[in-house]
Amino acid sequence: MYHNIKWKKNLNKSLKHIVILFLALIALNYLSGKVFKRFDLTEDKRYTLSETTNSIIASVESPLVIDVFLKGEGFPSEIKRLQSETRQLLEEFSAKNNAIKFNFINPLEDESTREANRQQLMQRGMTPMQLSVQESGKSTQDIIFPWALASYNNQTVIIPLIKNKIGETQQELVSNSVQHLEYAFADGFSKLTKPKDKKIAILKGNGELQDKYIADFAKKLGEYYYLAPFTLDSVQNNANKTLAQLEDFDLIIAAKPTEAFTEEEKLVLDQFTMNGGKSLWLVDAVAIEKDSLYNESGTNFAVARDLNLTDFFFKYGVRINPVLVSDLYSAPIMVATGQGSDTQFIRLQWPYSPLAAGNPNHAITNNLNLVKFDFANQMDTLKNAIKKTILLQTSKLTKLEGTPREISLEQATQEPDPTVFNKGNQSLAVLLEGKFTSVYDNRIKPFKLSEEKNKSISTKMIVIADGDVIKNDLNRNTPLDLGFDRSYNQPVGNKEFLLNAVNYLLDDTGLINIRSKEIAIAFLDQEKIADQKTTWQLLNVALPLVLLALFGFVFNYFRKKKYSI
């Protein structure tokens, strides 16, 4: 009788605890629906969105749908990590604004539509990526489409999930890509939600590159800003009117001028800077083209090019010298061998195409792929009050070659002497920031200004010692991607660098600062996984069973002891 009463008391006590627990769970569930908070416990705060990203997300007022083509099984651990990080970032976006929806799609899952889907994605500019899959010590190849499509108010943009860099391993590639994810999505959302408000003038009239050679970058730039050609020829008739028209623009781009600027044109450009205008200069101080070498002799002469800009840049704080930079760390050149039907094209080392590394401490060039130059020139920075930042520079293995000089394709077939490549890092792109002094300060002006300024308001300028950085190749007169070099058969950072440069010059620093976010990704060692596979399988399978059996034994022991008569 006593034991029955004790058993009933214990039962009532247990039921009471269960009811209390049940009610507490209901209350907790109700409160969690009313009060929502996400916590980022990662050391590098990878899921803490920047103010810029939060602002863009908050501006989304109607459904923004994202299709991510990164669904599938059998991915290597690195791609699974990218898949996971992408999903978690999108969940963060969706938590901030429930108008943001996302789906993960495998475009290659259905065999009947696989090829059609593949062609459709490639036509939209989403190129597939080939993977190396390591499993049980064996390597196989597979392809994925590491892209996303974002749609908003009947507009669609493509978003790259992979950020390629020359010479990277698959793990390094994914690590950089994860670091780049927030920027990639924020940039895509910004295109969809923000109207254009800045205007860029593409200078014409001084032998600049034809439109077809800057078409790929211009197309990319047109996604963010208004573009228009601007010819300085009207300076001859009414210089002040030309200056007033130029000042309607926020930025000028001079893409490889080949004809000298007059003093009147220089004064207009100088006063544009004095009034706070931004500028991007891509200048060759040496006249030589790679295409000009493809002749019967395989040679041509490199000579100094006088653009009448030496004093112009000198006053601002840089000097581009008529000297060629050769670099052992360079992109190859395509050279034809054989004749007729036996002709073959081979890649040979070409020191006149330096692959320049970006400054890791500046937002423009942080986490940037190598930028390809062709016949780049030596550039010096000069002491004045302007702040100067080296954005791109060569490797240490460089040689400087004066002009005039004969350049021959035969040089590509000769083994270079490393001992003569000893001039160290050479600056190829420089950012100038501050209050500029006019080139014509205390000088006679070539024409009378309506309103003369000899000191600028705070402004910015980027000078690049090669005009070919912006030049895209052509295939049957169709512009090719500036971000991919056919001679090297590798992605290069030219387009991204120029876009970042323009964003920075136009003070679109919110987005560009997201690029500086550092995220540390830890990956498993695949060799150790293969070597210690059996050990870890035993630990993962057998250890939980042993722990479960031990828990059952201890639980039963104390239960019997508690309820034994």
C-alpha positions as CSV (number, residue, x, y, z in Angstrom):
1,M,0.0,0.0,0.0
2,Y,2.8,2.4,0.9
3,H,4.6,1.7,-2.3
4,N,1.4,2.4,-4.4
5,I,1.0,5.7,-2.7
6,K,4.6,6.6,-3.3
7,W,4.4,5.5,-6.9
8,K,1.2,7.7,-7.4
9,K,2.9,10.7,-5.8
10,N,5.9,10.3,-8.1
11,L,3.6,9.9,-11.1
12,N,1.6,13.1,-10.2
13,K,4.9,14.9,-9.7
14,S,6.2,13.8,-13.1
15,L,2.9,14.8,-14.8
16,K,3.1,18.2,-13.1
17,H,6.6,18.7,-14.5
18,I,5.5,17.6,-18.0
19,V,2.6,20.0,-17.9
20,I,4.8,22.9,-16.7
21,L,7.4,22.0,-19.4
22,F,4.7,21.9,-22.1
23,L,3.3,25.3,-21.1
24,A,6.8,26.8,-20.9
25,L,7.4,25.5,-24.5
26,I,4.2,27.1,-25.7
27,A,5.1,30.4,-24.1
28,L,8.6,30.3,-25.5
29,N,7.3,29.5,-28.9
30,Y,4.8,32.4,-28.7
31,L,7.6,34.9,-27.6
32,S,10.0,33.7,-30.2
33,G,7.4,34.6,-32.8
34,K,7.1,38.1,-31.4
35,V,10.7,38.8,-30.6
36,F,13.3,37.8,-33.3
37,K,17.0,38.2,-33.0
38,R,19.9,36.5,-34.8
39,F,23.3,36.3,-33.2
40,D,26.6,36.2,-35.2
41,L,29.0,34.2,-33.0
42,T,31.7,33.8,-35.7
43,E,35.1,35.3,-34.9
44,D,35.3,37.2,-38.2
45,K,31.6,38.3,-38.1
46,R,31.0,36.9,-41.5
47,Y,27.2,37.0,-41.1
48,T,27.1,40.6,-39.8
49,L,26.0,42.6,-42.7
50,S,27.6,46.0,-43.5
51,E,25.6,49.2,-43.3
52,T,25.6,49.5,-47.1
53,T,24.2,46.0,-47.5
54,N,21.5,46.7,-44.9
55,S,20.6,49.9,-46.6
56,I,20.2,48.2,-50.0
57,I,18.2,45.3,-48.5
58,A,15.9,47.8,-46.7
59,S,15.1,49.5,-50.1
60,V,13.6,46.3,-51.5
61,E,9.9,46.9,-51.5
62,S,8.5,44.2,-53.8
63,P,9.6,40.5,-54.2
64,L,13.2,40.0,-55.0
65,V,13.7,36.4,-56.1
66,I,17.1,34.8,-56.3
67,D,17.8,31.5,-58.1
68,V,21.1,29.9,-57.1
69,F,22.4,27.3,-59.5
70,L,24.5,25.5,-56.8
71,K,22.3,22.6,-55.8
72,G,23.5,19.0,-56.1
73,E,25.2,16.1,-54.5
74,G,28.7,14.8,-54.7
75,F,30.3,18.3,-54.6
76,P,33.9,18.4,-53.1
77,S,34.0,19.8,-49.6
78,E,35.2,23.3,-50.8
79,I,32.1,23.7,-53.0
80,K,29.8,22.4,-50.3
81,R,31.3,25.1,-48.1
82,L,30.5,27.7,-50.7
83,Q,27.0,26.3,-51.0
84,S,26.5,26.4,-47.3
85,E,27.9,30.0,-46.9
86,T,25.7,31.2,-49.8
87,R,22.6,29.7,-48.2
88,Q,23.4,31.2,-44.8
89,L,24.1,34.6,-46.3
90,L,20.8,34.5,-48.2
91,E,19.0,33.4,-45.0
92,E,20.4,36.5,-43.4
93,F,19.1,38.7,-46.2
94,S,15.7,37.1,-46.0
95,A,15.6,37.5,-42.2
96,K,16.2,41.2,-42.7
97,N,13.6,41.6,-45.3
98,N,11.0,38.9,-46.0
99,A,10.5,40.3,-49.6
100,I,13.8,38.6,-50.4
101,K,13.2,34.9,-51.5
102,F,15.7,32.4,-52.8
103,N,15.8,28.9,-54.3
104,F,18.6,26.5,-55.0
105,I,18.4,24.9,-58.4
106,N,20.4,22.1,-60.1
107,P,20.2,22.9,-63.8
108,L,21.9,19.7,-64.7
109,E,19.7,17.3,-62.6
110,D,17.3,16.3,-65.4
111,E,19.0,14.5,-68.2
112,S,16.3,15.4,-70.7
113,T,16.8,19.1,-70.2
114,R,20.5,19.2,-69.1
115,E,22.0,20.3,-72.5
116,A,19.3,22.8,-73.2
117,N,19.7,24.4,-69.7
118,R,23.5,24.4,-70.1
119,Q,23.3,26.2,-73.4
120,Q,20.8,28.7,-72.1
121,L,22.9,29.6,-69.0
122,M,26.0,30.0,-71.2
123,Q,24.2,32.3,-73.6
124,R,23.3,34.5,-70.6
125,G,27.0,34.8,-69.8
126,M,27.1,32.2,-67.0
127,T,30.1,30.0,-67.9
128,P,30.4,26.6,-66.2
129,M,33.3,25.8,-63.9
130,Q,35.2,22.5,-64.0
131,L,35.8,20.8,-60.7
132,S,38.4,18.4,-59.5
133,V,36.6,15.9,-57.1
134,Q,38.8,13.9,-54.8
135,E,37.2,10.8,-53.4
136,S,39.0,7.8,-51.8
137,G,42.3,9.0,-53.2
138,K,40.9,9.2,-56.7
139,S,40.4,12.3,-58.8
140,T,37.4,12.9,-61.1
141,Q,36.1,15.9,-63.1
142,D,32.7,17.5,-62.9
143,I,31.1,20.8,-63.9
144,I,28.9,23.3,-62.0
145,F,27.4,26.7,-62.7
146,P,28.5,28.9,-59.8
147,W,26.0,31.7,-60.5
148,A,22.8,33.2,-59.3
149,L,20.0,35.1,-61.0
150,A,18.3,37.9,-59.1
151,S,15.0,39.2,-60.4
152,Y,13.2,42.4,-59.2
153,N,10.4,44.4,-60.9
154,N,10.9,42.7,-64.3
155,Q,14.6,43.2,-64.2
156,T,17.2,40.5,-63.9
157,V,21.0,40.5,-63.1
158,I,23.4,37.7,-62.9
159,I,25.6,37.3,-59.8
160,P,28.9,35.4,-59.8
161,L,29.5,33.2,-56.8
162,I,33.1,32.3,-57.7
163,K,35.9,34.8,-57.7
164,N,38.8,33.5,-59.9
165,K,42.4,34.4,-59.3
166,I,45.4,33.2,-61.3
167,G,47.4,30.3,-59.7
168,E,44.9,29.5,-56.9
169,T,44.1,26.1,-55.6
170,Q,40.4,25.1,-55.3
171,Q,40.5,25.8,-51.6
172,E,42.0,29.3,-52.1
173,L,39.5,30.0,-54.8
174,V,36.5,29.1,-52.6
175,S,37.9,31.0,-49.7
176,N,38.2,34.2,-51.8
177,S,34.7,33.6,-53.2
178,V,33.2,33.3,-49.7
179,Q,34.9,36.5,-48.8
180,H,33.4,38.1,-51.9
181,L,29.8,36.8,-51.5
182,E,28.3,39.8,-49.7
183,Y,29.8,42.2,-52.2
184,A,28.6,40.1,-55.1
185,F,24.9,40.0,-53.9
186,A,24.9,43.6,-52.6
187,D,26.3,44.8,-56.0
188,G,23.6,42.8,-57.8
189,F,20.8,44.1,-55.6
190,S,22.1,47.7,-56.0
191,K,21.8,47.5,-59.8
192,L,18.2,46.4,-59.4
193,T,17.0,48.9,-56.8
194,K,19.1,52.0,-57.2
195,P,18.6,54.5,-60.1
196,K,21.6,55.8,-61.9
197,D,22.7,59.3,-60.9
198,K,26.3,59.9,-62.0
199,K,27.5,60.8,-65.5
200,I,30.8,59.8,-67.2
201,A,32.4,61.4,-70.2
202,I,34.5,59.2,-72.5
203,L,37.0,61.5,-74.1
204,K,37.3,61.6,-77.9
205,G,39.3,63.6,-80.4
206,N,42.8,62.8,-79.4
207,G,43.2,59.3,-81.0
208,E,41.7,57.4,-78.1
209,L,40.6,53.8,-78.5
210,Q,37.7,53.1,-80.8
211,D,34.4,52.2,-79.2
212,K,34.7,48.6,-80.2
213,Y,37.9,48.2,-78.1
214,I,36.3,49.6,-74.9
215,A,32.9,48.1,-75.5
216,D,33.0,45.4,-72.9
217,F,34.0,47.7,-70.1
218,A,31.6,50.4,-71.3
219,K,28.8,47.8,-71.2
220,K,29.7,46.9,-67.7
221,L,30.0,50.5,-66.6
222,G,26.6,51.3,-68.2
223,E,25.0,49.1,-65.6
224,Y,25.9,51.7,-62.9
225,Y,26.3,55.1,-64.6
226,Y,25.3,57.2,-67.6
227,L,27.9,57.3,-70.3
228,A,28.5,59.7,-73.2
229,P,31.3,60.5,-75.6
230,F,32.8,63.9,-75.2
231,T,35.0,65.5,-77.9
232,L,37.4,68.4,-77.0
233,D,37.5,69.7,-80.6
234,S,35.0,72.5,-79.8
235,V,37.7,74.0,-77.5
236,Q,39.0,75.7,-80.7
237,N,35.8,77.7,-81.1
238,N,34.5,78.3,-77.6
239,A,36.7,77.0,-74.8
240,N,34.6,78.3,-71.9
241,K,31.4,76.7,-73.3
242,T,33.3,73.4,-73.7
243,L,34.4,73.6,-70.1
244,A,30.9,74.3,-68.9
245,Q,29.6,71.3,-70.9
246,L,32.3,69.1,-69.5
247,E,31.5,70.1,-65.9
248,D,28.1,68.5,-66.3
249,F,29.9,65.2,-65.9
250,D,31.2,63.7,-62.7
251,L,34.2,61.7,-64.3
252,I,36.2,61.7,-67.4
253,I,37.9,58.6,-68.9
254,A,40.8,59.1,-71.3
255,A,41.4,55.6,-72.9
256,K,44.8,55.5,-74.6
257,P,45.0,58.9,-76.4
258,T,47.6,58.8,-79.2
259,E,47.5,62.4,-80.4
260,A,49.0,65.4,-78.5
261,F,46.7,67.6,-76.5
262,T,46.7,71.3,-77.2
263,E,47.3,73.8,-74.4
264,E,43.6,74.9,-74.7
265,E,42.4,71.3,-74.2
266,K,44.8,70.8,-71.3
267,L,43.5,74.0,-69.6
268,V,39.9,72.8,-70.0
269,L,40.8,69.4,-68.4
270,D,42.8,71.2,-65.7
271,Q,39.9,73.4,-64.7
272,F,37.6,70.4,-64.7
273,T,39.9,69.0,-62.0
274,M,40.0,72.3,-60.2
275,N,36.2,72.3,-60.0
276,G,36.3,68.8,-58.3
277,G,35.9,66.6,-61.4
278,K,37.3,63.1,-61.2
279,S,39.4,61.5,-63.9
280,L,40.8,58.1,-65.0
281,W,43.8,58.3,-67.3
282,L,45.1,55.3,-69.3
283,V,48.2,56.6,-71.0
284,D,51.0,55.2,-73.2
285,A,54.2,57.1,-73.2
286,V,55.6,54.7,-75.8
287,A,54.1,53.9,-79.2
288,I,54.2,50.2,-79.9
289,E,51.4,47.7,-80.5
290,K,51.5,43.9,-80.1
291,D,49.5,43.5,-83.4
292,S,52.2,45.5,-85.2
293,L,54.7,42.6,-84.6
294,Y,52.7,40.1,-86.6
295,N,54.4,40.9,-89.9
296,E,56.9,39.1,-92.1
297,S,59.9,40.3,-90.1
298,G,58.2,39.8,-86.7
299,T,59.6,43.2,-85.6
300,N,58.7,46.8,-85.0
301,F,60.2,49.8,-83.3
302,A,59.0,51.2,-79.9
303,V,59.4,55.0,-79.9
304,A,58.4,57.7,-77.4
305,R,55.0,59.2,-77.8
306,D,54.6,62.9,-77.0
307,L,51.1,63.6,-75.8
308,N,52.1,67.0,-74.4
309,L,50.9,65.8,-71.0
310,T,54.3,65.7,-69.1
311,D,53.9,69.0,-67.3
312,F,50.2,68.2,-66.7
313,F,50.9,65.0,-64.7
314,F,54.1,66.4,-63.2
315,K,52.2,69.2,-61.5
316,Y,49.7,66.7,-60.1
317,G,52.5,64.4,-58.8
318,V,53.3,61.6,-61.2
319,R,55.5,61.2,-64.3
320,I,55.2,58.6,-67.0
321,N,58.5,57.9,-68.6
322,P,59.0,56.7,-72.2
323,V,60.6,53.5,-70.9
324,L,59.2,50.0,-71.3
325,V,58.8,47.7,-68.3
326,S,59.8,44.0,-68.9
327,D,58.8,41.5,-66.2
328,L,59.6,37.8,-65.9
329,Y,56.2,37.3,-64.2
330,S,54.1,38.0,-67.3
331,A,51.4,36.7,-69.6
332,P,52.4,34.7,-72.7
333,I,52.1,35.7,-76.3
334,M,50.6,33.6,-79.0
335,V,53.1,32.9,-81.8
336,A,52.5,31.0,-85.0
337,T,54.9,28.2,-86.0
338,G,55.1,26.2,-89.2
339,Q,53.5,27.1,-92.6
340,G,50.3,26.5,-94.4
341,S,48.2,23.6,-93.0
342,D,51.0,22.8,-90.6
343,T,50.7,26.2,-88.8
344,Q,50.3,25.9,-85.0
345,F,49.9,28.6,-82.4
346,I,51.9,28.2,-79.2
347,R,52.2,30.2,-76.0
348,L,55.6,31.7,-75.3
349,Q,56.8,33.8,-72.3
350,W,56.5,37.5,-73.2
351,P,58.1,39.9,-70.7
352,Y,56.3,42.9,-72.2
353,S,52.9,41.7,-70.8
354,P,53.4,42.2,-67.0
355,L,50.8,40.6,-64.7
356,A,50.5,43.3,-62.0
357,A,49.5,42.6,-58.4
358,G,47.1,44.8,-56.5
359,N,47.7,46.7,-53.3
360,P,46.1,44.4,-50.6
361,N,45.6,47.4,-48.3
362,H,43.3,49.4,-50.6
363,A,39.6,48.7,-51.3
364,I,40.1,49.1,-55.1
365,T,42.6,46.3,-55.3
366,N,42.0,44.1,-52.2
367,N,41.3,40.5,-53.2
368,L,41.9,41.4,-56.9
369,N,43.1,39.1,-59.6
370,L,46.3,39.9,-61.5
371,V,45.9,42.7,-64.0
372,K,47.4,42.3,-67.5
373,F,49.4,45.1,-69.1
374,D,50.8,45.3,-72.6
375,F,54.0,47.4,-73.1
376,A,53.6,49.2,-69.8
377,N,55.7,52.2,-69.0
378,Q,57.7,53.2,-66.0
379,M,56.0,55.6,-63.7
380,D,57.4,57.8,-60.9
381,T,55.6,59.6,-58.1
382,L,56.8,63.1,-57.2
383,K,56.7,65.0,-53.9
384,N,53.9,67.4,-53.4
385,A,50.8,67.8,-51.1
386,I,48.8,65.2,-53.0
387,K,48.3,61.8,-51.3
388,K,49.5,59.1,-53.6
389,T,48.7,55.4,-53.3
390,I,50.3,52.7,-55.5
391,L,47.4,50.5,-56.7
392,L,49.2,48.1,-59.1
393,Q,52.8,47.1,-59.4
394,T,55.0,44.5,-61.2
395,S,56.9,41.7,-59.6
396,K,60.5,42.3,-58.4
397,L,61.9,40.6,-61.5
398,T,61.8,43.6,-63.8
399,K,64.0,45.2,-66.4
400,L,63.7,48.8,-67.8
401,E,64.2,49.3,-71.6
402,G,64.6,52.8,-73.0
403,T,63.3,53.9,-76.4
404,P,63.7,54.0,-79.3
405,R,64.1,50.2,-79.3
406,E,63.5,47.3,-81.7
407,I,61.0,44.8,-80.4
408,S,61.0,41.3,-82.0
409,L,58.8,38.2,-81.6
410,E,62.1,36.3,-81.6
411,Q,62.6,37.5,-78.0
412,A,59.8,35.2,-77.0
413,T,61.8,32.1,-78.2
414,Q,64.9,33.0,-76.3
415,E,65.6,32.0,-72.7
416,P,65.7,35.2,-70.6
417,D,68.7,36.0,-68.3
418,P,67.2,36.4,-64.8
419,T,70.2,38.4,-63.6
420,V,69.3,41.4,-65.7
421,F,65.7,41.5,-64.3
422,N,66.8,43.3,-61.2
423,K,65.0,46.7,-61.1
424,G,62.5,45.6,-58.5
425,N,58.8,46.5,-58.3
426,Q,57.6,49.1,-60.7
427,S,54.5,51.2,-60.2
428,L,51.9,50.9,-63.0
429,A,48.8,52.5,-61.5
430,V,48.6,55.4,-59.0
431,L,45.7,57.0,-57.1
432,L,46.0,60.7,-56.4
433,E,43.8,62.3,-53.8
434,G,43.7,65.8,-52.3
435,K,43.5,69.5,-53.3
436,F,45.3,69.8,-56.6
437,T,47.2,72.9,-57.8
438,S,46.5,74.0,-61.3
439,V,49.0,73.2,-64.0
440,Y,48.6,76.8,-65.2
441,D,49.1,78.4,-61.8
442,N,51.3,81.5,-62.3
443,R,51.4,80.8,-66.0
444,I,50.0,82.6,-69.0
445,K,46.7,80.9,-69.9
446,P,46.1,79.8,-73.5
447,F,42.6,81.5,-73.3
448,K,40.8,83.8,-70.8
449,L,38.7,81.8,-68.4
450,S,35.2,83.0,-67.3
451,E,36.1,81.8,-63.7
452,E,39.7,80.9,-63.0
453,K,40.7,78.5,-60.2
454,N,44.2,77.7,-59.3
455,K,43.4,75.4,-56.3
456,S,40.9,72.6,-56.5
457,I,38.4,71.4,-54.0
458,S,39.2,67.9,-52.7
459,T,39.1,65.5,-55.6
460,K,40.6,62.3,-57.0
461,M,42.5,61.0,-60.1
462,I,43.9,57.6,-61.2
463,V,46.8,57.4,-63.6
464,I,47.6,54.1,-65.3
465,A,50.8,53.8,-67.3
466,D,49.3,51.7,-70.1
467,G,46.2,52.2,-72.3
468,D,45.8,48.6,-73.1
469,V,44.5,47.8,-69.6
470,I,41.0,48.8,-70.8
471,K,41.3,47.3,-74.3
472,N,39.2,44.2,-75.1
473,D,40.1,41.7,-77.9
474,L,37.8,41.2,-80.8
475,N,36.5,38.1,-82.5
476,R,35.0,38.8,-85.9
477,N,34.6,42.4,-84.8
478,T,32.7,41.3,-81.7
479,P,34.1,42.5,-78.4
480,L,35.4,39.8,-76.0
481,D,35.4,39.7,-72.3
482,L,38.0,42.1,-70.8
483,G,38.1,39.9,-67.7
484,F,39.5,36.9,-69.6
485,D,42.9,36.8,-71.5
486,R,42.9,34.5,-74.5
487,S,46.7,34.3,-74.9
488,Y,47.0,33.3,-71.2
489,N,43.7,31.3,-71.2
490,Q,43.1,32.6,-67.7
491,P,40.8,35.2,-66.0
492,V,42.5,38.5,-65.3
493,G,41.5,41.4,-63.1
494,N,41.3,44.2,-65.7
495,K,37.6,44.7,-65.8
496,E,37.1,44.4,-62.0
497,F,40.0,46.8,-61.3
498,L,38.7,49.5,-63.7
499,L,35.1,49.1,-62.3
500,N,36.4,49.4,-58.7
501,A,38.5,52.4,-59.7
502,V,35.5,54.2,-61.2
503,N,33.3,53.3,-58.2
504,Y,36.0,54.7,-55.8
505,L,36.5,57.9,-57.9
506,L,32.8,58.5,-57.9
507,D,32.6,58.0,-54.1
508,D,30.5,54.8,-54.4
509,T,32.7,53.6,-51.5
510,G,29.9,51.8,-49.6
511,L,29.9,48.9,-52.0
512,I,33.6,48.9,-52.6
513,N,34.4,48.8,-48.9
514,I,32.5,45.5,-48.5
515,R,35.2,44.0,-50.7
516,S,37.7,44.6,-47.9
517,K,35.9,42.2,-45.5
518,E,38.2,39.5,-44.4
519,I,36.8,36.0,-43.8
520,A,38.9,33.0,-42.7
521,I,37.7,29.6,-44.0
522,A,39.1,26.4,-42.6
523,F,39.1,23.3,-44.9
524,L,39.7,19.7,-44.2
525,D,42.9,18.1,-45.4
526,Q,41.9,15.7,-48.2
527,E,45.1,13.7,-47.9
528,K,44.6,13.1,-44.2
529,I,40.9,12.2,-44.9
530,A,42.0,9.5,-47.4
531,D,44.8,8.1,-45.1
532,Q,42.7,8.1,-41.9
533,K,39.3,7.2,-43.4
534,T,38.9,3.9,-41.5
535,T,39.8,5.5,-38.2
536,W,37.3,8.3,-38.5
537,Q,34.6,6.0,-39.8
538,L,35.0,3.9,-36.6
539,L,34.9,7.0,-34.4
540,N,31.8,8.3,-36.1
541,V,29.9,5.0,-36.2
542,A,31.2,3.0,-33.2
543,L,31.8,5.7,-30.6
544,P,28.2,7.0,-30.6
545,L,26.9,3.4,-30.1
546,V,29.4,2.8,-27.2
547,L,28.3,6.1,-25.6
548,L,24.6,5.2,-26.0
549,A,25.1,1.8,-24.5
550,L,27.0,3.3,-21.6
551,F,24.3,5.9,-21.0
552,G,21.6,3.1,-21.1
553,F,23.5,1.0,-18.6
554,V,24.0,3.9,-16.1
555,F,20.4,5.1,-16.6
556,N,19.0,1.6,-15.9
557,Y,21.3,1.1,-12.9
558,F,20.1,4.3,-11.2
559,R,16.5,3.7,-12.2
560,K,16.5,0.3,-10.6
561,K,18.2,1.6,-7.5
562,K,15.6,4.4,-7.2
563,Y,12.5,2.3,-7.6
564,S,13.7,-1.0,-6.1
565,I,11.6,-2.2,-3.2
